[in-house]
Amino acid sequence: MPIEVDWEGLTVAFENRSHKITHFFDRQTGDVVQVLDRDAERHASLAGDPRFTALPRDGGERSLGDLEEFARHCEDAGCRGDLATALAAAEPASAFRDALRTHPKEEAHFFQFKERRARERALEWLKGNGIVR
């Protein structure tokens, strides 16, 4: 029988950029459990239980790729130019956020885009781990 996946928790986990939190997927219930890394005992308990699977962490590769993809498809030409300039900066993620704040309509589109990409990655992960088809 298929499990009911906690899509909201899974999407949040795949959007998470913190390296101080580990999200675990419960293969029996479909729930997502987050554990602060400083809670070593709980972390070790879940990591050692085959019922739970740690969700992948983002090492920056997903976020930068998402920023580049969004910038290429940004509807507003002025915003697209500002984002391209930001991506060439020494700290592209920070410059991107600053540039996006000056374009509120595109900023709203970005948050929708980011959530959609996180859900796509989550679905890909679920399929890759044989949890859903």
Legacy VTK file of the C-alpha trace (Angstrom):
# vtk DataFile Version 3.0
C-alpha trace
ASCII
DATASET POLYDATA
POINTS 133 float
0.000 0.000 0.000
1.465 3.422 -0.926
2.301 5.826 1.859
0.963 9.359 2.199
3.970 11.620 1.584
4.307 14.809 3.635
4.859 17.009 0.574
5.090 20.227 2.568
7.777 18.811 4.867
9.604 17.256 1.927
9.546 20.512 -0.050
10.843 22.444 2.962
13.629 19.877 3.372
14.658 20.182 -0.279
14.628 24.001 -0.050
16.704 23.969 3.121
20.246 25.319 2.802
21.252 24.954 6.451
24.043 22.559 7.238
22.990 22.466 10.883
19.802 20.510 10.226
19.347 17.036 8.821
15.969 16.044 7.467
15.017 12.383 7.638
12.272 10.751 5.598
10.176 8.150 7.421
9.691 5.290 4.958
6.693 3.940 6.912
4.623 7.084 7.437
5.898 9.458 4.721
6.654 12.090 7.364
9.729 14.286 7.370
11.591 14.729 10.642
14.135 17.475 11.118
16.976 17.075 13.584
19.465 19.696 14.625
22.945 18.294 14.169
23.837 19.304 17.718
21.314 16.667 18.898
23.866 13.950 18.212
21.988 11.186 20.023
18.745 11.667 18.074
20.682 12.157 14.851
22.564 8.887 15.366
19.356 7.065 16.306
17.538 8.079 13.116
20.624 7.596 10.930
20.989 4.041 12.249
17.329 3.104 11.757
16.543 1.637 8.297
13.030 3.078 8.601
14.540 6.571 8.186
16.573 7.919 5.308
18.527 11.167 5.513
17.536 13.565 2.761
20.386 14.937 0.640
21.984 18.219 1.622
22.625 21.018 -0.806
26.296 21.788 -1.235
25.501 24.916 -3.248
25.293 23.208 -6.615
21.494 23.172 -6.699
21.016 26.715 -5.512
23.452 28.270 -7.992
22.007 26.210 -10.835
18.508 27.316 -9.860
19.580 30.964 -9.785
21.102 30.682 -13.248
18.038 28.922 -14.623
15.641 31.478 -13.151
17.720 34.377 -14.478
17.619 32.931 -18.012
13.830 32.660 -17.925
13.039 35.857 -16.018
10.239 37.704 -17.845
11.445 41.240 -17.093
14.443 42.205 -19.267
15.767 44.721 -16.715
15.584 42.140 -13.961
17.233 39.538 -16.209
20.160 41.919 -16.761
20.465 42.720 -13.045
20.446 39.015 -12.191
23.076 38.211 -14.822
25.315 40.899 -13.334
24.665 39.543 -9.835
25.607 36.012 -10.880
29.013 37.302 -12.028
29.684 38.859 -8.602
32.154 37.427 -6.088
29.215 36.325 -3.866
26.587 35.477 -6.490
23.848 34.175 -4.171
23.917 37.284 -1.999
24.107 39.644 -4.988
21.240 37.729 -6.640
19.002 38.183 -3.575
19.857 41.894 -3.436
19.108 42.363 -7.144
15.878 40.406 -6.928
14.594 42.583 -4.060
14.527 45.543 -6.454
12.070 43.645 -8.695
9.171 42.611 -6.393
7.072 40.973 -9.116
9.973 38.785 -10.238
10.885 38.099 -6.619
7.403 36.590 -6.143
7.919 34.502 -9.306
11.271 33.338 -7.945
9.747 31.995 -4.728
7.195 30.018 -6.770
9.983 28.764 -9.039
12.138 27.753 -6.069
9.299 25.808 -4.451
8.487 24.057 -7.739
12.147 23.052 -8.225
12.360 21.726 -4.645
9.251 19.619 -5.217
10.668 18.290 -8.510
13.915 17.306 -6.763
11.932 15.675 -3.951
9.882 13.632 -6.431
13.038 12.603 -8.275
14.584 11.530 -4.963
11.452 9.547 -3.971
11.468 7.755 -7.329
15.219 7.118 -7.162
14.779 5.509 -3.747
11.860 3.330 -4.834
9.380 5.104 -2.547
7.011 6.229 -5.326
6.739 5.346 -8.990
LINES 1 134
133 0 1 2 3 4 5 6 7 8 9 10 11 12 13 14 15 16 17 18 19 20 21 22 23 24 25 26 27 28 29 30 31 32 33 34 35 36 37 38 39 40 41 42 43 44 45 46 47 48 49 50 51 52 53 54 55 56 57 58 59 60 61 62 63 64 65 66 67 68 69 70 71 72 73 74 75 76 77 78 79 80 81 82 83 84 85 86 87 88 89 90 91 92 93 94 95 96 97 98 99 100 101 102 103 104 105 106 107 108 109 110 111 112 113 114 115 116 117 118 119 120 121 122 123 124 125 126 127 128 129 130 131 132
